[in-house]
Amino acid sequence: MINTEGNQEIAAAEAGMDAKTARKYRRLGRVPSELPPAVRGRTRPDPFEEVWEEVQGLYESNAGLEVKTVFEYLQRQSPGRFQDGQLRTLQRRVKGWRATEGPAREVFFAQQHPPGRLGASDFTHMEELGVTIQGQSFSHLIYHFVLTYSNWEAGTVCYSESFESLSEGLQNALWALGKVPHRHRTDRLSTAVNNTSDPAEFTDRYKGLMRYYGLESEKTQAGHGNENGDVEQRYHRFKRAVAQELMLRGSADFASVDEYRRFLDAMLSAGNFGCR
């Protein structure tokens, strides 16, 4: 018996059907297969049928587009054709297409990091922390190096993304570590390369540095910054840690750059204690 509201909901659930839909079919006294298409589904023509191929092309080229952006684009292309109230229709259609036919979503696999295998590095700007030297603003970056297995890290104060800064920072990290990992990963180093008058010279010098320390170099793919995610996540934590230590110190002003460097070295040493 399904005469009660509760029994109707149970029966609908067992049939894999929404309770509201089940009540409609019970009211009509017929099962879905016995009803004409106009009753079972859409009763209005799809307003996006003629432009759907173009919409698909937009998403295949730019998977990150929002539906509202595409809708406003269609409105500009055909003034007066699409009404604001049809946005929801497009959203439903795009959602269904993405679920059944759309481009595959990027999949992130958990990265396994054997000890001693990989060190990663990047530059990060520090202006947001408000560090000053004798009351004067101190514009600088940190060259940040991280071992991806243990999260042991090192940092060197620098003033630009350049080969000189990278070389000094990497060598400082390796000497502090006392060891060399098998591989060294960076992003595309585009800014550092652009800061060099001759890109080929940068490449030759970087390869020479890798050869000297017996490192195999890796670079992330263009547009795939997540591939260097370990160091990127660590430098966000590093900057938060510096901000916290500055609060405990009671001031972000230092008597000299050397004093600031000693402050950072002490903080990093304390953080690395458990990684040894």
Secondary structure in CASP SS format (residue, H / E / C, confidence):
PFRMAT SS
TARGET T0000
AUTHOR 0000-0000-0000
METHOD secondary structure of the structure
MODEL  1
M C 1.00
I C 1.00
N C 1.00
T C 1.00
E H 1.00
G H 1.00
N H 1.00
Q H 1.00
E H 1.00
I H 1.00
A H 1.00
A H 1.00
A H 1.00
E H 1.00
A C 1.00
G C 1.00
M C 1.00
D C 1.00
A H 1.00
K H 1.00
T H 1.00
A H 1.00
R H 1.00
K H 1.00
Y H 1.00
R H 1.00
R H 1.00
L H 1.00
G C 1.00
R C 1.00
V C 1.00
P H 1.00
S H 1.00
E H 1.00
L C 1.00
P C 1.00
P H 1.00
A H 1.00
V H 1.00
R H 1.00
G C 1.00
R C 1.00
T C 1.00
R C 1.00
P C 1.00
D C 1.00
P C 1.00
F C 1.00
E H 1.00
E H 1.00
V H 1.00
W H 1.00
E H 1.00
E H 1.00
V H 1.00
Q H 1.00
G H 1.00
L H 1.00
Y H 1.00
E H 1.00
S H 1.00
N C 1.00
A C 1.00
G C 1.00
L C 1.00
E C 1.00
V H 1.00
K H 1.00
T H 1.00
V H 1.00
F H 1.00
E H 1.00
Y H 1.00
L H 1.00
Q H 1.00
R H 1.00
Q H 1.00
S C 1.00
P C 1.00
G C 1.00
R C 1.00
F C 1.00
Q C 1.00
D H 1.00
G H 1.00
Q H 1.00
L H 1.00
R H 1.00
T H 1.00
L H 1.00
Q H 1.00
R H 1.00
R H 1.00
V H 1.00
K H 1.00
G H 1.00
W H 1.00
R H 1.00
A H 1.00
T H 1.00
E C 1.00
G C 1.00
P C 1.00
A C 1.00
R C 1.00
E C 1.00
V C 1.00
F C 1.00
F C 1.00
A C 1.00
Q C 1.00
Q C 1.00
H C 1.00
P C 1.00
P C 1.00
G C 1.00
R C 1.00
L E 1.00
G E 1.00
A E 1.00
S E 1.00
D E 1.00
F E 1.00
T E 1.00
H E 1.00
M C 1.00
E H 1.00
E H 1.00
L H 1.00
G C 1.00
V C 1.00
T E 1.00
I E 1.00
Q C 1.00
G C 1.00
Q E 1.00
S E 1.00
F C 1.00
S C 1.00
H C 1.00
L E 1.00
I E 1.00
Y E 1.00
H E 1.00
F E 1.00
V E 1.00
L E 1.00
T C 1.00
Y C 1.00
S C 1.00
N C 1.00
W C 1.00
E E 1.00
A E 1.00
G E 1.00
T E 1.00
V E 1.00
C E 1.00
Y C 1.00
S C 1.00
E C 1.00
S C 1.00
F H 1.00
E H 1.00
S H 1.00
L H 1.00
S H 1.00
E H 1.00
G H 1.00
L H 1.00
Q H 1.00
N H 1.00
A H 1.00
L H 1.00
W H 1.00
A H 1.00
L H 1.00
G C 1.00
K C 1.00
V C 1.00
P C 1.00
H C 1.00
R E 1.00
H E 1.00
R E 1.00
T E 1.00
D C 1.00
R C 1.00
L C 1.00
S H 1.00
T H 1.00
A H 1.00
V H 1.00
N H 1.00
N C 1.00
T C 1.00
S C 1.00
D C 1.00
P H 1.00
A H 1.00
E H 1.00
F H 1.00
T H 1.00
D H 1.00
R H 1.00
Y H 1.00
K H 1.00
G H 1.00
L H 1.00
M H 1.00
R H 1.00
Y H 1.00
Y H 1.00
G C 1.00
L C 1.00
E E 1.00
S E 1.00
E E 1.00
K E 1.00
T C 1.00
Q C 1.00
A C 1.00
G C 1.00
H C 1.00
G H 1.00
N H 1.00
E H 1.00
N H 1.00
G H 1.00
D H 1.00
V H 1.00
E H 1.00
Q H 1.00
R H 1.00
Y H 1.00
H H 1.00
R H 1.00
F H 1.00
K H 1.00
R H 1.00
A H 1.00
V H 1.00
A H 1.00
Q H 1.00
E H 1.00
L H 1.00
M H 1.00
L H 1.00
R H 1.00
G C 1.00
S C 1.00
A C 1.00
D E 1.00
F E 1.00
A C 1.00
S C 1.00
V H 1.00
D H 1.00
E H 1.00
Y H 1.00
R H 1.00
R H 1.00
F H 1.00
L H 1.00
D H 1.00
A H 1.00
M H 1.00
L H 1.00
S H 1.00
A H 1.00
G H 1.00
N H 1.00
F H 1.00
G H 1.00
C H 1.00
R C 1.00
END
